[in-house]
Amino acid sequence: MPAFMDDLDEIDIGDFVEDGDNGSKVLQLEYPFSVTVKEGGNTQTETVKYLEFRRPLGRDMDKIEQMAGSAMKGARSFVAGLVIVPVGINANKLGDLDAADMMRAMKVCFDFFPKGRSGNTGAS
């Protein structure tokens, strides 16, 4: 795993995250950002104030594997793949997310995984 992953444990997200439906997590953004959405023939700009993330599936693990070459780009792709609200947010659009909110988003998404190191069962 990339070195920055260890730093995610230091990020306090308690004031920014709440539980959603079906195990999802909702991250309130400290720094909302705008996205342009095309729907039908209309284009409009929307302010994104929160992101909702679904629990990862097995196929989402493939994106983690891709992180070896470009850790931040791979992490952004992984995070974008878990966004369920607002619809249409992709890794490219997450590039406009403030860095502090991006680190919190990564923390939320990687916190879905069980903690612990390989080879450590927790038994004494």
C-alpha positions, 0 to 999 in steps of 0.5 A: 500500500502507498505510504499515505495510506498510513496517514489516513488513520490520523485524520479525524472525520467524526464531525464530518461523517454520518451513517447512511442507508444500507451501510453507506457513509455520508461525508459533509464537505468542509469546502463544497465544490461546483460541478456541471451536470448535463441532463437531457439537453440542459446543462446546469451547475450544482454545488456539491455539499456532501458525498455519499459512499456505498460499501465497496464490492469485490470488483472495487478491489481492482482499483486498489491494485492500480494504485501502485503506479499512481497512488493518488490517481488510483485512490481518487478512482477508487473513491469516485467508484463508491460515490452514489450521491450525487450521481455522475461524480467521477474521478475527473470531477473529484479532481476539483475537490478540496485536498482536505475533503479528498483526504477525508473521502479517502479515509471514509472509503478505506475505513470500510475495510477491516483493520489489522495487519496480515499475519496478526490475528489479534490473539495473545 
